[in-house]
Structures are given as structure tokens and as C-alpha cells.
Amino acid sequence: MGDFEEPVRIPVTSVFDLHSVPPREVGAVVEAYLEEARRLGLKALRIIHGRGIGVQREMVRSVLARTEFVQSFHDAPAEAGGWGATVVTLR
């Protein structure tokens, strides 16, 4: 047996905050989140990646752009995070 930690189970809702995700895992975690959100029948999502210098935003958007069941995505309205969050519509 290895000494690895059990994966943390995060309940999937329509809002996903990436602040607790290590940067190197953002792509894989967003892919898994999208799959689970789709499985649960969610259609309108908001992914909070923060403002920073835009690295996580670009990582998130590259995953969204290549995910066939993503219908559209854009910056959140100002009151919902502005360019620190991305609103996603699933097919």
C-alpha cells in the first residue's frame, strides 16, 4: 500500500471554485467537473478561477473550448465575479 491520501470528494453544484485546486491539476479537475455536472443534468455552470494574471482562466477556457458538450462560455456578469469567473452553458 502507498501512503497517498484518499481523494477529496467534492459535491458537484452549479458553482465550482478553483481556488483550492493546485494549478497543475486545474485542467484535469475541470474536465472531471464538467463530466459530473453533465451526468447530473446541470446546464448552467459558473467556474470561479480568480482574476490574477489570467493563467487559470486560460486553462479553464482551453478545456471548455475542446469539450464537445459545452455549448458556450463567457465572463460572468460583474456581480457574479466578472472576468474572475466563467459562465458555462452545457448542451
DAWO-V507464 format. One record per residue. N is the residue number from 1. PHI is phi in radians with two decimals (NA if undefined). BURIAL is 1 if it has 16 or more other C-alpha atoms within 10 Angstrom, else 0. Layout:
N;PHI;BURIAL / N;PHI;BURIAL
This chain:
1;NA;0 / 2;-1.47;0 / 3;-1.77;0 / 4;-1.94;0 / 5;-1.40;0 / 6;-1.10;0 / 7;-1.09;0 / 8;-1.40;0 / 9;-1.58;0 / 10;-1.94;0 / 11;-1.10;0 / 12;-1.50;0 / 13;-2.22;0 / 14;-1.33;0 / 15;-2.08;0 / 16;-2.23;1 / 17;-1.73;0 / 18;-1.47;1 / 19;-1.03;0 / 20;-1.62;0 / 21;-1.65;0 / 22;-1.04;0 / 23;-0.88;0 / 24;-1.19;0 / 25;-1.79;0 / 26;-0.97;1 / 27;-0.99;1 / 28;-1.13;0 / 29;-1.18;1 / 30;-1.13;1 / 31;-1.02;1 / 32;-1.11;0 / 33;-1.06;1 / 34;-1.07;1 / 35;-1.04;0 / 36;-1.20;0 / 37;-1.06;1 / 38;-1.10;1 / 39;-1.03;0 / 40;-1.41;0 / 41;1.47;0 / 42;-1.27;1 / 43;-2.04;0 / 44;-1.99;1 / 45;-2.15;1 / 46;-2.36;1 / 47;-1.85;1 / 48;-1.67;1 / 49;-1.98;1 / 50;1.49;1 / 51;-1.51;0 / 52;0.76;0 / 53;-1.77;0 / 54;1.62;0 / 55;-1.15;0 / 56;-1.14;1 / 57;-0.99;1 / 58;-1.16;0 / 59;-1.09;1 / 60;-1.05;1 / 61;-1.21;1 / 62;-1.20;0 / 63;-1.14;1 / 64;-1.05;1 / 65;-1.13;0 / 66;-1.77;0 / 67;-1.67;0 / 68;-1.13;0 / 69;-1.62;0 / 70;-1.52;1 / 71;-1.40;0 / 72;-2.79;0 / 73;-2.74;1 / 74;-2.86;0 / 75;-1.01;1 / 76;-1.21;1 / 77;-1.07;0 / 78;-0.89;0 / 79;-1.28;0 / 80;-2.01;0 / 81;2.06;1 / 82;0.96;1 / 83;-1.35;1 / 84;-1.52;1 / 85;-2.55;1 / 86;-2.10;1 / 87;-1.60;1 / 88;-2.19;1 / 89;-2.00;0 / 90;-1.66;1 / 91;-1.20;0
